[in-house]
Amino acid sequence: MDRIGAILDTAPAAHASGDLLGYSREGRPVRGFRFGSGATRISLIGGCHADEPVGPLLLRKFSALLGTLAPGDVLLTDYSWWVVPHVNPDGEHRNRSWYDDDDATYDLARYLMHVTRELPGDDIEFGFPRADGDRGARPENRAVAAWWRETAGPFSLHATLHGMGFAAGPWFLIEETWADRCGRLMERCVAQTATMGYTLHDVERRGEKGFVRLARGFTTRPDSRAMRAHFHALGDDTTAELFRPSSMETIRAHGGDPLTLVSEMPLFLTPGVGEALGPPDPVAVRWQQDAERWRAWLAEDPGRADAVRAEAAGAGLRAMPVRDQMTLQWTFIAAGLEQIRHG
């Protein structure tokens, strides 16, 4: 399964290729790819949040690679792949002003000036239909959910590829029911992260929104029920009721006991975060305050972009290379595939 070199060196699949699953709210096509005939069904999805471009890039590359493989390749004979490289084409369109597919790293000033993201309760990750006739769900979610229902049985693994604007390093989220069965997966991700010279992101959320810390760099994945409980506790009942099942919960509703994974890779690395877990983590708070200050500078005068870049670099902030983010995302997926083989 160690195909990362071939994946990264493959040109992304054309955005217009793949099966047409449906259309976004603004009329853009949502597409998916199906490859392989194996009994082990794997689901991969990217782009659920508008400002997280690395997962979709990896999945477009992986889809292109799968399309070039010989029929007898183990990736096609052992597995059936259901891949949605970008489920959020409207969000991608709104964020294209700060990144390109051939960027080696992302520019902090461009990011702060132009990044946009859906509000809680409107994001696609927690927007899948509550039932087949749920017309209140976004059309992107309804289209993908209908496509998944075409499978002849349960999935074995589902990975949704996400990102963070700022963090100490990679962060890996695991299906709660698999938390005590993923030692092999965790060891592999820890080793690869260390080999590449990164520090695992660490946070203690104490179950908030479904995040239960398992070890440094690992928590359980979020859950829509916990999301609703969080907003109800804040007195925001309107937002709470907007949350629908996540992609992870939707896949598990197909039956079986699939391992669901959520990767979180930072665009920008913030040293010192996680040394004191909090909450609050004082270093994370300082970085957040710095980012908001830089954002305000740029909103007032875009000509201060170089000053923002210089101050951020002087403080130790650096962009995480896109290639490294994709390498660790694929490590997580490959480790998940190895884990399900061993139970």
Beta strands, then each sheet from edge to edge (+ up, - down):
strand 1: 19-23
strand 2: 29-35
strand 3: 40-46
strand 4: 79-84
strand 5: 157-167
strand 6: 171-174
strand 7: 213-215
strand 8: 218-220
strand 9: 259-269
strand 10: 318-319
sheet 1: 1+ 2- 4+ 3+ 5+ 9+ 6- 8- 7+
sheet 2: 1+ 2- 4+ 3+ 5+ 9+ 10-
end
